[in-house]
Amino acid sequence: MAGPEWIDETLSAELPLLRDRGEGQHLEFMERYPDNGHELSREIAAFASSNPGNILIGVADDGSLAGLEDVDTAEGRDRLCRRIEGVCSGNVRPAITPVIKFAKEDEAVVLAIEVPRGGQPVYYSRNTPYVRHLSRSRPAEPHEVIERVGEWLARNPLAPAADEAGSRFLSNLAATLIEVLIYGGELEQRNVNPWLDLVRTQLGRAGQELRRLASEDSAVEKGLDDRLRSIAEKLDAAASHRLVMGGDSWKTLAGYVSDAIAEASRLKAEHIDSVPLADQARRDSNDMIRRSARELSDLDRRAEAIASDGRVEELQEEASRIGQLLLTTSHYQIPEHDEDFVAQLREIGTGLHLIETQRLYMDGGQSMRRIVGRVHDLNTKLQTLLSVD
C-alpha cells in the first residue's frame, strides 16, 4: 500500500539496506534531531567539504529504527525543514543547499538530508573547517585545508587575478559548467540510487549557482544572463522531475539533462575555451595531473591491503576523488596536450570517478577483486599515457 505523498517511496524501500550498511564515508545516523544546531551543522559541513553524503535522522548509531515525532502534520514537517534550512544557511559557511526527504519503514518516519559536495574548497561550522573521514566528521587539519584549497585553485585555472570581478565570474562559470558536463554525462551510469539522487542533487546545485551567476554584472555585461537562466531551468527540471514507472519518465529526465549539457557545452566553447590559460595556470594544471598520477600509483599499490582490511568504500572514495580531479582538468584547454591525450585522460578520469558506483556483493570476494583490478588497470593506463606524452 502506497504511503502519503510526502513520503519518498524509493528512499523508503532503500532504508533497510542503508541501516544495515551502517555509518561510513557517505552515511551518518542521528537518533533524533539534535538540540544543538552545531551537532548537525558540523556533519553537513564535513560532507560538503569531502563528498556527497546522507544524514538519516531517526536512526540510532547501531542502525536500529528510532523514528521521528511531530512529523505527521504538514506544520510539523515544515517546522523541521525550516530548522534544517536555518542550519544550512546560518551555521554552515559558506551556505549549502541540501535535499530533504522523508522515508517510512514499518510505522517509523525517518528524515534524510542529502548533502552535495559543495563548490567551495572547505566548509565551516562555528568557524571551524570540517571534513568527513570514514564514519565520523572531524575538524580539518591545517594541511588538509591547504590541500583542498590547492585542489580547488587547480580546478579553477581561469582565476589568476582573484581581485578582478571578470576573472572570478569566468572561473566560477567554468567550474559550474564543467560540473554539469561531468555529472550530466554520467547520468546513464548512475541510473540507480544513491547515485541517481547524487547526480540530480549536483545538477540542482549547479542550476542554483548558474542563477546566482546570471545576476552578476559580468553576466549582464557579456549578455549571458538569459543563457545561464535557460540552462538553470533545465537543471531545475532534471532535479525536481518525479520519476515513475515506465520508460517515458526516464526519457523526460534524460532529455532535460541532454539539453542542459548541449547548452553548457556551447557556452563553455564560446566563453571559456576561448580564454587562454595563464602560464602559471598551465603549470598548475599539469602539476595536478602529475600529482594525481602519483596518488593513483600509491593507491594502486595499497589497494589490495585496503580492501582486505574491509575498507573497500575508502578505496572507492579515494579513486573517485582522483578521477574527478583528472576529469575536471581535462575540460580545460591546455595547449601542450593534443585531442588524443585529452580524450584518454577523460576516459581514465571517468572510469575512476565511477568506481564509487561499483557495488559489493556476497560473492566470495569477487566484486571486491573487481574493484581492486579496476584501480590497477586505470593506473596502468594513466602511467602509460604520461610516459608517452
N, C-alpha and C positions, 0 to 999 in steps of 0.2 A: 504493500500500500504506500503510495507516494506521500511524503511529508508536506508540511506547509511550504508556501512559495519561498519563504525566506531561508529555508534550509537548502544547502548545496548538496544535491544528491550524489554527485561524483565524489566530493570530499567525504561524504558520509560513508560511501562504500569503501573508501580507502582508509578510513580512520582506524579500523582494527589492525591493518598492516602497518600503519605509521606507529601505532602504540607498541606493536610487537618489535618493530625495528629499534626502538629506543633512541635516546638523545644522541646527537652526533654533530658533525660539521654543519649540516643543513637543518637540524631539527632541535627544538628546545621545548620542554614541557613546563607548565606552570599549573599548580593545582587550583589556584584561584587568582582572580585579578588582584595584583599587589596593592597594598595600601600606600606604598611609597612609589611615586612615579619613576624614580631613578632605577628601581629594580627592573622595570620594563624598558626604559629608555636605553639602558646600557646594553641590553640584549639586541634591541633594534639597531643601535649604533654599531655594534660588533658585526652583525650580519651585513649592514650597509657598507662597512669598511672592507669586508672579507669576501663574501659570496652570498648569493640569494639564500634565504632560509625561511622556515616556517616556525612560528611560535604558537603552540597549542595551549590555550588557556582552558582549564577544566580537565587536565590530565595530570596525574601525580607523577613524581620523578620515576617511580617504578613502572610507569606505563598504565596504571590502573585508571579507570574512569572515575572522575570526581563530579564532573558536570558543573554547570553554572546556574545560579539562581537569578531571578528577576529578568529573565530574557523571554518570557512567554508573551510579553506585550511589546508592541512597536515602540512605546515610550521607553521601556526598559532597554531594548536593544539600541535605540538611538542614543540614549544616555551613555551607554557603554562605548559606542562608536565615537561619540564626541570626546570622551576621555582619552581614547587612543589617539584621535586626531590632534588633541591638545598636546599629548606627549611628543608626537612626531614633529609638530611644528614649533613647540616651545622648548622641550627638554633636549631634543636631538638637534645638534648643529653640525653641518648645515641641515635644514629640514629635509625630511624624506617622506615620500608618499607610498604607503603600503596598500595592499588589497586585503579587505576584511571579509571573511566568510564565516557562516555558521554551519556546523555539521551536527548530526544526531546519531547516536548509537544506543540501541535499546531506548530508554527514556531520558538519557543524559544528553545535554546540549553542550557542545564544545565550540569555542571561538578560535578561528585560525587567523593569524596575522601573517600574511605573505610579504616578506621584506625583500625588495630587489637589491642587487648590488648597486650601490649609488654611483653617480657620475663623478663625484669628487674623490680625492685620494683617501681621506680619512674622515671619520665621523666621531663626534664627541657627545658625551653626556656629563654634565656638571664640569665642563672644561677639561675633561679627561678623554683622550682618544681610546677607543675600544676596538679589539679585534676578536674574531672567533677562532678558537683552537680546539678542534675535536668537539668534545661535549660541553665546553664551557666558554664563557665570554670573559675576557680579562683586559686590563689596561694594556695598551700597546707600549712596547719598549721604544726608547728613542730611536734606535736603529731601524725598527720596523716602520715608524712614521717616515723616516728619511727614505727608506726603500720604496714605500708606497708613493710618496711624492715624486721620487725619481722616475718610477714607472709611469706615473700619470703624465709627467712632462715629456717622457719619451713617446707616449701615445698622442701627444698634442704638439707636434713639432712646428706648428704654424704660430706658436705663441712665444717667439723670442723677445718680443717687446711687450711685456705684460702691462705696461702703463698706457698703452695705446688702445683705445676702445675698439678700433677696427681689427687689430690683431686678436684681441680677446674674443671678439664676435666670431671671426673666422675659425679660431681654434675650437671654440665651443660648438660651432656649427659642424665642423669636420668630425669631431668626436661623436656627436649625436647621429649624424648621417651614417657614419661607419657602424655604429651600434645597430641601426636599422638594417643595414646590409648584412651584418653578421647574423643577428638573431632571426631576422626575416628569412634569410637564406637557409636557415636550419629548421624551418617550420616542419617540413616533412619528416626529418629525422627525429624531431622532438614531439611527435604527434600523440604521445601518451603522457599522462601525469606521473610525477610532478613536473615534468619537463615542458609540457604544453603550457601549463599555467605560468611557468617561468618565462617562456617566450612572450606570452601575452602581457605579462606584467612589465617586462623590459620594454616592449614596444609601446605600452601605455605610458610608461615613464618618459620614453623618448618623445612621444607626442606632446606631453606636458612641457618638456624642455623646448621643443620647437615653437610652441605657442609663446613661451616666455621670450625666446629669441626674436620672434616676429614683432614683439612690442618694442624692441630696442631701436634707437635712432639709426644704427648702422644698417639694420634690415630695411627700414623705410627708405634710407638714402640710396641703397642698392636696388630698390624695387623688389625685394624678396619677401616682404611681409605676407602677401597673399599666397605665394607659393608655399611658404612654411606652414601657414594655416591649412592649406589644402592637404599637405602630407599629414599634418596632425589629425585632421578629420578622419582620414583613412586608418591611421593608427588607433585612434579612439574607437572606431568601429570594430577593428580587429580585437581590441582588448575587451570590449563590452559585449561582443556578439555571443548570444546564447546558443551553444551547440546542442542540437537534438539528434535523435537517431535518424540516419539516412544520409546519403552522400551529398545531397543538395546543401545541407547546412555547412558541411566541411568545405564544399566548393565556394560558398559565400565567404567564409573566413579566409580561405586561401586567396580569393580574389582581392579582398581588402589588402592583404599583405603584399601580393604581387604588384598591385597598383602603387602602393607606398614605396616599394623597392624601386620600381621604374622611375618614379618622380625623384626619389632620393639620389639615384644614380645620375640622372640628368643634371640635377643641381650640383652634385659633387664634381662632375666633369667640367661644368661651366665655371664654378666659383672656387673650388678647392684645388683640383688638379692643375689648374692654370696658374696657381701661385707657386713660384719656385721656392724650394726649401733653402733656408739659410745654411751656410757651410756648417755651423755648429749643430744645427738640427739634423743635417745629413749624417754627421759623425755620431750624434746621439742615437739615431735610428739604427745605424749599422752596428753600433756597440750593443744596442738592445738585442739584435739578432744573435750576435756572438755570445752575449751573456746568457740568453735563453738556451742556446745550444749547449753551453757548458752545464747549465742547470738540468737540462733534459738528460745529458750524458750521465750526470751524477745520479739522477732519479732512476735511470735505467739500471745502473749498477746496483742500486739498493732495492729495486722493485720487488724481487722475489722474497727478500727478507721482510720487507714491509708487509707484503701480502700474507706470508706465512705467520706473521705475528698478529694476524687478524685486523690489520689496518688498511684493508683494501680501499675503503672510502677515502682515506687520506691520500693514497696513491692516485686515485681518480681525480681528486680535487686539485692536487699539485699539477698533474698532467694537463688538466683543463685550464688552469691558470696560465701555464706556459703557452698553451695553444692560443689563448685569447690574445696574449702579447704578440705572438707571431702573426696572427690574423690581422690585428689592428695595424701593425707596422706595414703589412703587405698592401694595405689600402692607400698608403701614401706614395707619392711619385718620387722615387729615389733614382736619379739619373743613371747611376752606375750599375743598376740591375735591369736586365732585359726582361721581356714579357715572359719568357720561359721560366726564368728564375722566380719571378713573382708568382706565376701560376703554380709552380711546385711548392713554393713556400706557403701559399694559401691552402693548398691541398693538405700539406702536413699540419698546418695550424688547425684546420677544420677537423682533421682526424683526432688530434689531441683534445681539442675543445669538446668533442662529442664523447670522449671516453667516459665522462661522468654519467652518461646516459646508459652505459652498459650495465645490465642487471646481474646480480649474483643469484645463483640457484643452488639448491641442494643436489648437486650433481657430481659429488666426489672431487670437487676442486677444479673441474674442467672450465667453468666460467671464470674462475679466478686466474687460471693459467692463460686464458684468452686475453684477459686484460693486461697481464704482465707481458705477454707476447706482443700485444698491440703497441705497448710503450716501446718495447725493444725495436720493433720494425720501423716505427716512425722516427726513433732516434737514429737508426742506421740511415734512413733516407735523408734526414737533416744533415748529418755529418758528411754524407756523400755530396749533397748539394753544395755545402760550404767549401768542401775540399776542391771542387772543380770550378768554383766561382772566380 
